[in-house]
Each structure stands twice: as C-alpha cells, then as structure tokens.
Amino acid sequence: DALFYGLGAALSWGLSIFFVKYILEQDGTEPIGLTGVRTFFMMVSGFILFLVLFSNNCRYQDREHDEVVRTIKLLAVSGIVGWVIGATIFFVAVDRIGAAIPTPVSSTNPIIASLIGFSFGFEQITRKQFFGILTTVFGTIVVLI
C-alpha cells in the first residue's frame, strides 16, 4: 500500500508541476496569481471533500470542540506555510529557472518533514530510514551538479 500511495502522490505532483510550467510559459502569467488561483481551487475541492468525508465518518464528530479548533488552526498554518508560501516560492523558481532544478530540490520535503518531526518527537526514524534520507539528499546534490 505504501508504494502505491507514494507513487500515486508522486505522479499527481509530477503532473501538477508539468501543468504549472506550461501555464507559466503563457504570456501574462505570473507566479503569485497562479498561486492564488490554484489555492482557490484547492480550497473549494478540499471543502467539498471535507463535507463528503465528515458526513460519512462519525469519528470526527466525537472529538472535543477545543481539539477540533486546535486542529483547524494547525491546518490553517500548515496550508499557509506549505501551499501558499511554499507554492509561491516554488512557482517563482519554476518561472525564473525552469522546473529541472527546483523540482528535485523540493522533492526533499518529506525528508525535511521527517527530520522536523523527529526533532519534535513526533516521528521515529530508524537507522535504515536515516540512511535512506542521507542517500536521497546526496542523490539530489548529484542531480544538481
């Protein structure tokens, strides 16, 4: 399952980058506007998905109000940092230097997330996983050279 989901996400993100690069090559398109439009469509899609899942899954309805509010705040911060600020920086990079360099660099984000999670005690990293992280980082450096 992990391989299927991981490759599915990678394929989806790869297609997204292809579309972003194509759109940015059109006259009059700029990265900040692209971020705004993309974020709007993500918000609408996410809200519809939330309504469908929330109405079909009662386990979320049993959560304490304070926990729900805290979760919503954390998701808002996460969305702003990752999908607004991060996407804008990525789109500016694709617009200025193309997709070949920022794409492999940005693909290290799961590594960064794992290391941040590990440092805050939310994620456990085995020696094998740590070796994989180092290999990925070195692989990214080789791609960029």
Secondary structure as UniProt FT lines:
FT   HELIX           2..24
FT   TURN            27..28
FT   HELIX           31..56
FT   HELIX           58..62
FT   HELIX           65..79
FT   HELIX           80..86
FT   HELIX           87..97
FT   TURN            100..101
FT   HELIX           102..106
FT   TURN            107..108
FT   HELIX           109..119
FT   TURN            120..121
FT   HELIX           127..144
//
